[in-house]
């Protein structure tokens, strides 16, 4: 598998890599990527654009780009290099609450200025993720290489997801938005936490608004302003990812997975799942196994 093969990764793959690029490097995906993308800058600087958002990233900045939105990133003009870790992944539902305060347009997120005190631990988590992507019971400590590492499923995928989760927790908990006004609204964070805790619950705009003491119209407007998506889009996103976890770690049939994840019918579930992952639930499970 070459770097060109990974330019638009399949949705079900988790891919971990480390680049040290010189001026002239650029990646453009006119249709976006079916997977999410995490970029952690170690040195130098890059330029990232997705949807209506564009920003520079420098050492200690974490960018997280959602799926399905046109994206472009490159070495920042005038910078001598851009050294960064990158991961293509599908997020766990609980990660939405941590990223929400750092949301930009186009499902992009920028966690800027992560304090240096946690950089070493973040670097160790990425190195562990690259090793664990090749983990098997017979090869407990694979040799570290410079090529991207791919974790398709099973134990290796769980280990890599754990390392990515550690990076997100460390970065979002340690960072502080540059301006007080950029802090995420507490009511939106509470709504995201409710969705993440029970993605299969019968959430609605009205029920979520009641939970945070807002009118449905005010809540919907504030939620979209803070996160770049509607409340029900966030609910559907959380349900699909919850379903993906069930498909990976259980033998529940697709109908039961759909019901446990809050979908009213297997057909509705299959359509929503395919939109996010690029293939039907049964094919997703078969490919992992």
C-alpha positions in Angstrom: 0.0 0.0 0.0 1.5 3.3 -1.1 1.0 6.9 0.1 -1.1 7.5 -3.0 -3.4 4.6 -2.0 -4.0 6.4 1.3 -4.8 9.8 -0.1 -8.5 9.2 0.4 -8.6 6.4 3.0 -11.5 4.0 3.3 -13.8 5.0 6.1 -13.3 1.8 8.1 -9.5 2.2 8.3 -7.5 3.8 11.1 -4.2 5.1 9.7 -1.4 6.7 11.8 1.5 8.5 10.2 4.2 11.1 10.8 5.5 13.6 8.2 8.2 16.1 8.0 7.4 18.0 4.9 9.2 20.8 3.0 7.6 23.7 1.1 5.6 22.5 -1.8 3.8 19.7 0.0 0.0 19.9 -0.2 -3.0 17.6 0.0 -6.4 18.5 -1.5 -9.6 16.4 -1.3 -12.4 18.1 -3.4 -15.0 15.7 -1.9 -13.5 15.5 1.5 -12.6 12.3 3.2 -14.9 9.5 4.5 -12.9 9.4 7.6 -12.0 12.1 10.2 -8.5 13.5 10.2 -6.4 14.6 13.1 -3.3 16.8 12.6 -0.8 17.5 15.5 1.9 20.0 14.6 5.3 19.4 16.2 7.4 22.0 14.4 7.2 24.4 11.5 3.8 25.5 10.3 0.9 24.4 8.1 -2.2 25.9 6.5 -5.5 24.1 6.8 -8.8 24.8 5.0 -12.0 22.9 5.3 -15.5 24.1 4.3 -15.7 27.8 5.2 -12.9 27.5 7.8 -9.2 28.2 7.2 -6.4 28.6 9.8 -2.7 28.3 10.4 -1.3 25.6 12.6 2.0 25.8 14.5 3.9 23.8 17.1 1.4 22.8 19.8 -1.7 23.1 17.7 -4.2 20.3 17.1 -6.5 20.4 14.1 -9.4 17.8 13.8 -11.3 17.7 10.5 -14.7 16.0 10.2 -15.6 13.8 7.3 -17.4 14.6 4.0 -16.3 18.3 3.7 -13.8 19.5 1.0 -10.4 20.0 2.6 -7.0 21.3 1.7 -3.8 21.5 3.8 -0.2 22.4 3.0 3.1 23.7 4.3 2.4 27.3 5.3 3.9 29.7 2.6 7.1 31.1 4.1 7.6 28.2 6.5 10.7 26.1 6.1 8.9 22.8 7.0 5.9 21.2 8.6 6.5 18.3 10.9 3.3 16.7 12.1 1.5 13.5 13.2 -1.7 12.6 11.4 -4.4 10.0 12.0 -7.4 9.0 9.9 -10.1 7.7 12.2 -13.8 7.4 13.1 -14.5 9.2 16.4 -16.2 7.8 19.4 -19.4 9.5 20.3 -18.0 10.8 23.6 -15.3 12.8 21.8 -17.8 15.4 20.5 -18.2 17.1 23.9 -14.4 17.6 24.1 -14.1 19.1 20.6 -17.3 21.2 20.7 -15.6 24.3 22.3 -13.1 24.4 19.5 -15.5 24.0 16.5 -15.1 26.1 13.4 -17.1 26.1 10.2 -17.2 23.0 8.0 -16.9 20.4 10.8 -13.4 21.7 11.5 -11.9 22.1 14.9 -8.8 23.9 16.1 -7.3 23.3 19.5 -4.6 26.1 19.5 -1.7 26.6 21.9 -1.7 23.3 23.8 0.7 23.9 26.7 4.2 22.5 26.4 3.8 20.5 29.6 1.7 17.9 27.8 3.6 17.8 24.5 5.8 14.9 25.5 2.9 12.8 26.6 1.0 13.6 23.4 4.1 12.5 21.4 4.3 9.3 23.3 0.7 8.6 22.6 1.2 9.0 18.9 4.2 6.7 18.9 2.2 4.1 20.8 -0.6 4.4 18.3 1.7 3.8 15.4 3.2 0.7 17.1 -0.2 -0.6 18.2 -1.7 -0.3 14.7 0.5 -3.4 13.9 -0.2 -5.2 17.1 -1.1 -8.9 17.1 -1.0 -11.5 19.9 2.0 -13.1 18.3 3.9 -9.8 17.7 3.6 -7.9 21.0 6.0 -5.1 20.3 6.3 -4.6 16.5 9.3 -2.6 15.3 8.6 1.1 14.7 8.9 2.3 11.1 8.4 5.5 9.3 5.7 4.4 6.9 2.0 4.9 7.9 0.5 2.1 10.0 -3.0 0.8 9.3 -5.3 -0.7 12.0 -8.4 -2.3 10.4 -10.2 -3.8 13.4 -10.0 -6.0 16.5 -7.5 -5.4 19.3 -5.2 -3.2 17.2 -8.0 -0.7 16.4 -9.1 -0.5 20.0 -5.5 0.2 21.1 -5.1 2.9 18.5 -8.5 4.5 19.4 -7.3 4.6 23.0 -4.2 6.5 22.1 -6.1 9.0 19.9 -8.6 9.4 22.8 -5.7 10.2 25.1 -4.4 12.9 22.7 -7.8 14.5 22.4 -8.3 14.5 26.2 -4.9 15.9 26.9 -5.1 18.6 24.2 -8.6 19.8 24.8 -8.3 19.8 28.6 -5.0 21.6 28.7 -5.6 24.2 26.0 -7.4 27.5 26.5 -9.1 29.4 23.8 -7.3 32.6 22.8 -10.3 34.9 23.6 -12.8 34.5 26.4 -15.6 34.8 23.9 -14.4 31.7 22.0 -15.2 29.4 25.0 -17.9 26.9 24.2 -21.4 27.6 25.6 -21.9 25.4 28.7 -25.5 24.6 27.6 -24.3 23.2 24.3 -21.6 21.2 26.1 -24.3 19.7 28.4 -26.4 18.8 25.4 -23.5 17.1 23.7 -22.7 15.2 26.9 -26.3 14.0 27.1 -26.1 12.8 23.5 -22.8 11.1 24.0 -24.0 9.4 27.2 -27.1 7.8 25.6 -27.0 8.1 21.8 -29.9 5.6 21.5 -32.2 7.6 23.7 -35.2 9.3 22.0 -33.6 12.7 21.7 -35.3 15.6 20.0 -34.6 19.3 19.7 -37.4 19.9 22.2 -36.1 17.3 24.8 -32.5 18.5 24.6 -33.6 22.2 24.8 -35.6 21.3 28.0 -32.6 19.6 29.5 -30.6 22.8 29.2 -33.4 25.3 30.0 -33.7 26.9 26.6 -36.5 27.3 24.1 -36.2 24.9 21.1 -35.6 27.7 18.6 -32.9 29.4 20.8 -31.3 26.0 21.5 -31.2 25.0 17.8 -29.7 28.3 16.8 -27.1 28.3 19.6 -26.2 24.6 19.0 -25.6 25.2 15.2 -23.6 28.4 15.9 -21.3 26.5 18.4 -20.9 23.2 16.6 -21.6 23.8 12.9 -24.3 21.2 12.8 -27.9 20.9 13.9 -28.8 19.0 17.1 -30.4 16.1 15.2 -27.3 15.9 12.9 -25.2 15.5 16.1 -27.6 12.8 17.4 -27.5 10.9 14.1 -23.7 11.2 14.1 -23.5 9.8 17.6 -25.9 7.0 16.9 -24.0 5.8 13.8 -20.8 5.7 15.7 -22.4 3.9 18.6 -23.7 1.4 16.1 -20.3 1.0 14.5 -18.9 0.1 17.9 -21.6 -2.5 18.4 -20.9 -4.0 15.0 -17.2 -4.3 15.9 -17.4 -5.8 19.3 -20.7 -7.8 19.4 -22.5 -10.4 17.3 -25.9 -8.6 17.5 -27.8 -8.7 14.2 -28.1 -5.5 12.3 -31.8 -5.0 13.3 -30.9 -5.2 17.0 -27.9 -2.9 16.5 -30.2 -0.4 14.8 -32.7 -0.5 17.7 -30.0 -0.3 20.3 -28.6 2.8 18.6 -31.9 4.7 18.4 -32.9 4.1 14.8 -36.6 3.7 14.0 -36.0 1.1 11.3 -33.1 -1.1 9.8 -33.6 0.7 6.5 -33.2 4.2 8.1 -30.1 2.8 10.0 -28.5 1.3 6.9 -29.0 4.5 4.9 -27.5 6.7 7.7 -24.6 4.3 8.3 -23.7 4.1 4.6 -23.7 7.9 4.4 -21.1 8.1 7.2 -19.0 5.1 6.5 -19.4 4.5 2.8 -20.7 1.0 3.0 -23.7 -0.8 4.6 -23.5 -2.1 8.2 -23.2 -5.8 7.1 -20.4 -5.0 4.7 -18.6 -2.9 7.4 -18.7 -5.8 9.9 -17.6 -8.3 7.2 -14.7 -6.2 6.2 -13.5 -5.8 9.8 -13.6 -9.6 10.3 
